[in-house]
Amino acid sequence: MPERHAIPVRSLLASLAIVLFPLAYALLANLSGETFHVTLATRIAILGLAATGLNLALGLGGLVSLGHAAFFGIGGYVAGIVASHAMGGEPLPFGLPASAQMASVWALAMLAAGLFALVVGAISLRTSGVAFIMITLAFAQLVFYLAIAWPGYGGEDGMALILRNPFFGLATMRPMTFFLIAFGALLAGLAAFAIIKASRFGAALQAARQNPDRLAALGVRPDRIQLVAFVISGAITALAGALYADLNRFVSPSMLSWHMSGELIVLVVLGGVGRLAGPLAGATLYVLLEHFLGGVTERWQFFLGLALLLVVLMGRGGLMSLLAPKGAGHG
């Protein structure tokens, strides 16, 4: 009996350690005066949030999307466009007021990405497998080339943000302050994922992934369940994109490229598909490898690929399955 209880406890502790790592890393860096490492911790939190959004569609719904860069980029461009209009005192298209407050930008980014995800999902969910992957990729590339052909907002060169958007009077230009904002958003995203996974909706979503015919026989349409999850997934990823634009004070079409979609999938698979802290674990390893090995060799991604290969071969559930090998269902 004690052995059975040790399984979820070990998984819970592993997840808690992964979630608290960016906070501990940022606090230590801030105390040491290493502001660059605070920025690294912020990047971990933001990419972890973006991958958590994808994990909702991929991990719970089994929807392998190569188009989530579109939602990430939409979030970034909304943040950049709203900031540029607010600084110039110009209204947004359709006469909407340009409020540069982060909370308003987040809501607008999530709404825009959610509506786009609704369109993409309604079309792509008529298919499955490779066809679904290719349709989501096609939509992402459509937005990518639209951004390149939009000279009013930087076109191929991208668009710079002079200052970060304000957040209820906080000094968002301070690295630690902005980290805490991003970390709070990450916690909210993880909480949303955990609540959805434990809910009836989450159970139906996982049933739609495992056996859609049986779910349909119970009177529940799998495509509708998956569409709702896809929209929520896109909105969460857009929130991360808006934060990423504020972090770098720059937004460019690279946020919309298929490479970005591929990176998000790597983060989820590396950390653990369907696991609560899996995407954050993947983002942590990715950012740290990029920083510490990137200064040694330009081919640091070779080691990322090697890590991914080892994780897939040794722990089918990603890094989290290595940290808690017998508790895969609880993290």
N, C-alpha and C positions, 0 to 999 in steps of 0.2 A: 504493500500500500504506500509507504513512504516514497518508493521509487517512482510510482505513478504520479505523485504530487510534485516530484522534483522536475518533471519534464516541463510543465508550463512555467514553473518558477524560473528555471534556467533560461527559457525563451524570453520571459518577461524582463529578466535582468539584462540579457543581451540587447534587447530592443531599447531598454532604458539607457544603457551605456552608449549606444549609437546615437540616440536622440540628444543626450546631454553632451556628447563630445564637442560639437561646434561651439556650444556655450562655454565649456571649460577652456577650449582652445582660444576663443576670443578674449575671455577674461584674463588668461595668462599673458596673452600677447599685449593686451591693453596695459596691464600692470608693468610689463617690461618695456613699454613705449614702442613696441613693434606694430605700428599701425597697418603695415602691409599685410601682416598675418591676420589682423582683424578682418581685413578685406577678403582674405582667403576663406576665413570662416563664414563670412557673409555669402560668398560665392557657393560654398558647400550647401548652406541653408537654402539658397534660391534654386540651385539645380536639384536639390533634394525635393523641393516643393514641386518643381516642374515634373520630375519623374514620378512623384506621388500621384499627380494628375493622370499621367499615362498609365500608372499601375492600376488605377480604378478601371480603365477600359481593358487593358491587357491582362492584368493579374486576376481580376474578378470576372470580367466579361469575356476573356479570351479573344479580344479584338486587337489583332496585330496591326497597329496603325503606323504608317510611314508619313503621316501628315500632321503630326502634332507640332512640328515646327511652325506651321501656319498659325496655330493658336498662341504659341510662345511669341512669335513675331508680331501678331496682332496686338497682344498686350503691350509689347515694347513700343510699337508705333503709336498706339493710343496715348501712352505716357508722353512720348516725344511731341506728338502733334498738339495735344492739349497744352503742354508746357510752352511750346512756341507761340501758340495763339494767346495764351494768358499773358506772356511777357510783352507781346505786341499790343495787348488790349483789344484783340480782334475776337469776334464770336466764332464759334465752330460752324461747320456747315449746317444748314437748316436753321440757323439762328440760335443754336444752343449756346448758353453761356459757357465760357472757358474757365472753369475753376481748376486751378493747379493743385488743390489739396489732394494729397495722396489717396485719401478715402474715396473721393469723387472719381479720381482717375481709375482706381481699382474697380469700382462699380461699373464704370463705362467700359473698361477693358474686358471685364468678365461678361458684360452684356453683349458686346460686339462679337467676342469669340464664341459665346454661347449660341448666338443666332447663326453664326457661320457654321458651327458644329452641327446645328440642327439641320441645315441644308446638306452639309457633307454626309452626315449620318443617314438622313432620309434616303439619299441616293445610294450610298455605298453599302448600306445594310441590306439592300436588295440582292447583294451578292455575298460571297464568302470566300475564304481561303486567299489565294493569290490575287484574284480579281479585286477583293476588298482592299488588299494592300496597295495595289496599283492605282485604284481610284482615289484613295486618300492621298497617295503620293502626287497624283495629277492635280488635285485641288491645291495642295501645298505649293507645287511648282507654279501654279496659276497666280497665287498671291505673291510668290517670290518675284516673278517677272513683272507683275504689276508694280511692286515697290521699286524695281529698277527703272521702270518707265515713268516714274512719278517725280519729275524734277522739282516740283514745288516743295517736296519734303526730302530733298537730298539726292534722290535717284540712286545711282550706283554707289555714290560716295557716302551715303548715309547722312545722318543728321545729328549734330551735337546739341547737348543740353547744357547750358551755361551753369545752372544751379540745379540741385535736386528739388523735386516737388516738396512743398512743406507738408508737415504732418502735425496738426493741432499745436502749432507753436514750438515744436521740438527742433533742436538744431540738427537737421538731417545731414548736414555736411560733415558732422563729426562721425568718424568711422564706427565707434562703439554704439552711438545712438542709432545709426542706420542698421547696424547688425541686429540690435534688439528688436527693431521694427520687422526686419526680415525673418528673424527667429520666431517672433510672435505669429507671423503669417504661416510659417512652416508648422508650428504647433497646431494652428487652426486647420490647416490642410490635413495633417495627420489625424486630428480628432474627427474631421469629416469622414475620412477614409475608414477609421475604426467604427464609427457609428453606422455608416452605410453597410460595412461588411457584417456587422452584428444584427442588422435589421432584417425584416422580412423581404424588403426590396433586395438587399444584398444576397439573401438566400436564393431568391428568384433569379438574380443575375448570374450567380454561380451555376444554378440549374440550367439556365439558358446556354451556358458555355459547355456543360457536360452532356446534357441530353435535351435539346430544344423540342424534340418531338413529344417527349413525355410531359414537358411543361405545357405545351400547346394542348395536349389531351386533358390537362387539368383546367383548361379555359383561360390560360394566361398567354398572351402573345409575346413570344421571346423577342421579336424585333422591336417592340415598343419599350420593353425593359432595357434592352441594349442601347436604344436611341437616347433614352433619358440618361443612362450612365455615360454615354459618349458626350452629351452636352455638358454634364457636370464636369467630366474629365477635361474638356476643352476650356471651360471657365477657370478651373484651378490652374491649368498650365498657363493661361493668359495672365493670371495674377502674378505668377512667377516671372513672366516676360516683362510686365510693367516694373517689377522690382529690379530686374536685371538691367533695364534701360536706365533707371535711376542710379544703380550701382556704378555703371560705367560712364554715366552721363553722355551716352552715345547710343544710337540705334541705327542699324544698317540691314540691308537685305540678307546678310549672313545669318541673322536670327531666324530667317524663314527658309533657309536652304535644307535640302534633304539630309545633309551631314548632321544638322542639329537634331532632326528626327532620329537618325541613326544613333547619335550619342545618347539620347534619352532612352532608347530601347536597350542600349548597352548598360546604362546605369541600373535599369530595372532588372535585367537578366543577371548582371554581376552581383547585385545585392540580394536578390531573391524575389522572383515573380509572385505576386499576391501577398507578400509579407509586409506588415505594417512599416517596419524600419528598413526594409530591403532597399528601396530606392535611395534613401539617405546614406546607407552603408556604401552603395555603389558610387554615389556622388562624392563621398568622403575619400574613397580610394582613388577615384578619378582625379580629383583636384590635387590631392597630395602627390600622386605620381607625376602629374603634369608639372607641378612646381619643383619638386626635389630632383626628379630625373630630367626634366626639361632643361635645367641649367647645366646638365652634364652632357646630354646628347640630344640632337634634334629628332632622333628616332625613338623617343620615349614611348611612343604609342605601341612599339613592338612589345614592351614590357606589359602594357595594358592588355594587349591581345593575349600574351602569355598568361597573365593573371586570369583573364576571362576563360581561357582554355582549361586551366587548372581547376578553376572553380566549377566549371560545367562537368569536368570529368570526376572530380572528387566529391563535390556536393551538388547534387542536382537542384537543390533549392537555393543556390547562390551562397554568398558569404554568410548569410544568417543561418543557413543549415549547418555550416561549419562551426559557428559559434554555439548553436543549440541544435545538434544533430537529430535529437529525438523529439524535438518540440516544434516541428515544422508547421503544424496546424494551429499553433497558438500565438505565433509572432506576427 
